[in-house]
């Protein structure tokens, strides 16, 4: 197995644990007869699953989009962003 592909897959899914879980689940599906989602000559379920991850065909859980940064509080506003709504100015 190519170490560069493993590193790329780890960064794509969020780390070693997530990659391991995703590979294990997908390999089980492939062994049970699931259709592969990529065109690949490899017959090893782990190689197929890894390529599916790299091509973005499978992922673990919901896809997460980055959150927008919070706007900075205005300088002329005496209220800070952390102050509760009912607190005095």
Backbone as CSV, one residue per row, in Angstrom:
resi,resn,N_x,N_y,N_z,CA_x,CA_y,CA_z,C_x,C_y,C_z
1,UNK,0.847,-1.175,0.000,0.000,0.000,0.000,0.895,1.242,0.000
2,UNK,0.495,2.206,-0.782,1.272,3.420,-0.972,1.112,4.355,0.235
3,UNK,2.224,4.741,0.848,2.190,5.607,2.038,1.680,7.013,1.720
4,UNK,1.942,7.475,0.507,1.454,8.794,0.110,-0.077,8.777,0.046
5,UNK,-0.634,7.710,-0.512,-2.095,7.581,-0.582,-2.698,7.511,0.817
6,UNK,-2.055,6.786,1.707,-2.550,6.695,3.081,-2.536,8.054,3.765
7,UNK,-1.462,8.806,3.592,-1.374,10.142,4.188,-2.456,11.061,3.633
8,UNK,-2.667,11.007,2.322,-3.698,11.828,1.698,-5.090,11.436,2.187
9,UNK,-5.335,10.145,2.325,-6.636,9.668,2.800,-6.872,10.077,4.257
10,UNK,-5.813,10.006,5.075,-5.939,10.424,6.480,-6.341,11.887,6.575
11,UNK,-5.712,12.727,5.785,-6.047,14.145,5.845,-7.443,14.402,5.277
12,UNK,-7.869,13.593,4.338,-9.189,13.775,3.721,-10.320,13.424,4.686
13,UNK,-10.140,12.375,5.500,-11.217,11.942,6.402,-11.058,12.452,7.821
14,UNK,-9.907,13.011,8.159,-9.770,13.621,9.476,-8.888,12.884,10.458
15,UNK,-8.120,11.913,10.024,-7.187,11.263,10.935,-7.153,9.757,10.791
16,UNK,-6.239,9.159,11.540,-6.004,7.721,11.452,-7.214,6.913,11.908
17,UNK,-7.827,7.308,13.019,-8.966,6.545,13.545,-10.120,6.559,12.550
18,UNK,-10.467,7.732,12.031,-11.572,7.833,11.079,-11.274,7.029,9.816
19,UNK,-10.038,7.077,9.349,-9.659,6.305,8.165,-9.790,4.815,8.421
20,UNK,-9.334,4.369,9.580,-9.418,2.949,9.922,-10.866,2.478,9.966
21,UNK,-11.722,3.255,10.598,-13.143,2.887,10.701,-13.777,2.835,9.320
22,UNK,-13.524,3.840,8.513,-14.115,3.900,7.180,-13.625,2.755,6.300
23,UNK,-12.327,2.481,6.328,-11.788,1.365,5.542,-12.387,0.030,5.987
24,UNK,-12.502,-0.159,7.288,-13.039,-1.417,7.809,-14.490,-1.617,7.381
25,UNK,-15.302,-0.571,7.504,-16.711,-0.673,7.130,-16.869,-0.921,5.634
26,UNK,-16.112,-0.192,4.832,-16.244,-0.344,3.379,-15.715,-1.689,2.915
27,UNK,-14.633,-2.176,3.508,-14.114,-3.498,3.143,-15.140,-4.595,3.438
28,UNK,-15.830,-4.487,4.555,-16.884,-5.454,4.873,-17.964,-5.441,3.799
29,UNK,-18.376,-4.236,3.381,-19.397,-4.133,2.340,-18.925,-4.760,1.031
30,UNK,-17.672,-4.490,0.651,-17.136,-5.031,-0.595,-17.033,-6.553,-0.547
31,UNK,-16.594,-7.089,0.583,-16.475,-8.543,0.729,-17.853,-9.198,0.640
32,UNK,-18.871,-8.514,1.133,-20.241,-9.041,1.079,-20.900,-8.847,-0.285
33,UNK,-20.179,-8.235,-1.229,-20.687,-8.139,-2.587,-21.130,-6.768,-3.058
34,UNK,-20.834,-5.731,-2.314,-21.211,-4.378,-2.730,-20.470,-3.998,-4.010
35,UNK,-21.119,-3.186,-4.827,-20.519,-2.705,-6.070,-19.408,-1.719,-5.761
36,UNK,-18.260,-1.869,-6.424,-17.200,-0.882,-6.216,-17.559,0.396,-6.956
37,UNK,-17.137,1.522,-6.394,-17.521,2.837,-6.905,-16.452,3.477,-7.779
38,UNK,-15.352,2.774,-7.994,-14.254,3.286,-8.813,-13.838,2.214,-9.811
39,UNK,-13.296,2.665,-10.920,-12.730,1.736,-11.899,-11.284,1.497,-11.509
40,UNK,-10.998,0.270,-11.093,-9.669,-0.051,-10.589,-9.402,-1.520,-10.863
41,UNK,-8.195,-1.824,-11.287,-7.823,-3.205,-11.572,-7.586,-4.021,-10.300
42,UNK,-7.321,-3.344,-9.198,-7.023,-4.034,-7.941,-8.206,-4.878,-7.505
43,UNK,-7.917,-6.030,-6.937,-8.966,-6.911,-6.440,-9.063,-6.882,-4.924
44,UNK,-8.079,-6.278,-4.283,-8.072,-6.207,-2.822,-9.121,-5.207,-2.351
45,UNK,-10.022,-5.611,-1.448,-11.036,-4.684,-0.952,-10.444,-3.434,-0.315
46,UNK,-9.307,-3.571,0.348,-8.717,-2.406,1.002,-8.182,-1.408,-0.021
47,UNK,-7.613,-1.900,-1.118,-7.133,-0.992,-2.164,-8.301,-0.278,-2.840
48,UNK,-9.384,-1.000,-3.059,-10.583,-0.409,-3.668,-11.161,0.652,-2.738
49,UNK,-11.310,0.314,-1.463,-11.868,1.258,-0.490,-10.997,2.499,-0.370
50,UNK,-9.688,2.327,-0.360,-8.778,3.467,-0.259,-8.936,4.386,-1.469
51,UNK,-9.036,3.819,-2.643,-9.209,4.635,-3.847,-10.566,5.344,-3.839
52,UNK,-11.602,4.681,-3.323,-12.920,5.323,-3.208,-12.858,6.541,-2.282
53,UNK,-12.095,6.426,-1.210,-11.924,7.548,-0.280,-11.187,8.690,-0.970
54,UNK,-10.100,8.364,-1.651,-9.294,9.389,-2.306,-10.074,10.125,-3.394
55,UNK,-10.991,9.433,-4.046,-11.787,10.062,-5.094,-13.043,10.741,-4.549
56,UNK,-13.232,10.672,-3.226,-14.374,11.347,-2.612,-15.690,10.629,-2.808
57,UNK,-15.649,9.342,-3.106,-16.865,8.570,-3.341,-17.516,8.128,-2.035
58,UNK,-16.714,7.957,-0.984,-17.245,7.544,0.325,-16.627,8.420,1.397
59,UNK,-17.336,8.561,2.508,-16.846,9.330,3.652,-17.544,8.825,4.892
60,UNK,-17.056,9.207,6.035,-17.584,8.757,7.312,-18.503,9.830,7.878
61,UNK,-19.763,9.522,8.101,-20.707,10.474,8.683,-21.088,11.573,7.717
62,UNK,-21.563,12.667,8.257,-21.968,13.808,7.454,-20.743,14.580,6.994
63,UNK,-20.832,15.127,5.808,-19.766,16.022,5.360,-19.895,17.317,6.125
64,UNK,-18.797,17.811,6.585,-18.795,19.013,7.412,-18.226,20.164,6.594
65,UNK,-18.928,21.285,6.609,-18.404,22.472,5.954,-17.830,23.388,7.021
66,UNK,-16.775,24.102,6.708,-16.179,24.987,7.718,-17.148,26.087,8.129
67,UNK,-17.094,26.451,9.383,-17.932,27.531,9.886,-17.367,28.872,9.468
68,UNK,-18.252,29.823,9.266,-17.822,31.187,8.961,-17.236,31.806,10.233
69,UNK,-16.195,32.603,10.118,-15.637,33.242,11.319,-16.638,34.232,11.907
70,UNK,-16.630,34.343,13.234,-17.519,35.286,13.912,-17.043,36.707,13.626
71,UNK,-17.979,37.621,13.395,-17.556,39.011,13.168,-17.022,39.614,14.461
72,UNK,-16.042,40.474,14.307,-15.452,41.155,15.460,-16.435,42.195,15.975
73,UNK,-16.549,42.369,17.313,-17.440,43.409,17.827,-16.920,44.791,17.440
74,UNK,-17.861,45.704,17.211,-17.482,47.063,16.832,-16.862,47.779,18.023
75,UNK,-15.896,48.627,17.764,-15.192,49.353,18.822,-16.103,50.358,19.525
76,UNK,-17.042,50.971,18.782,-17.884,51.994,19.381,-19.014,51.394,20.218
77,UNK,-19.204,50.092,20.146,-20.230,49.423,20.930,-19.631,49.031,22.281
78,UNK,-20.137,49.566,23.395,-19.558,49.236,24.705,-19.851,47.793,25.119
79,UNK,-20.838,47.182,24.536,-21.194,45.800,24.871,-20.189,44.857,24.202
80,UNK,-19.718,43.885,24.913,-18.800,42.917,24.326,-19.604,41.770,23.751
81,UNK,-18.964,41.008,22.888,-19.647,39.891,22.236,-20.032,38.808,23.244
82,UNK,-19.309,38.702,24.359,-19.566,37.651,25.336,-20.596,38.038,26.392
83,UNK,-21.026,39.276,26.440,-21.966,39.717,27.463,-23.356,39.174,27.170
84,UNK,-24.062,38.693,28.199,-25.421,38.214,27.988,-26.326,39.350,27.550
85,UNK,-27.413,39.002,26.844,-28.302,40.015,26.302,-28.948,40.899,27.362
86,UNK,-29.269,40.375,28.507,-29.956,41.158,29.542,-29.027,41.951,30.439
87,UNK,-27.730,41.901,30.207,-26.808,42.590,31.116,-26.735,44.083,30.815
88,UNK,-26.434,44.895,31.822,-26.319,46.340,31.595,-25.087,46.655,30.757
89,UNK,-25.117,47.813,30.131,-23.993,48.230,29.252,-22.773,48.592,30.038
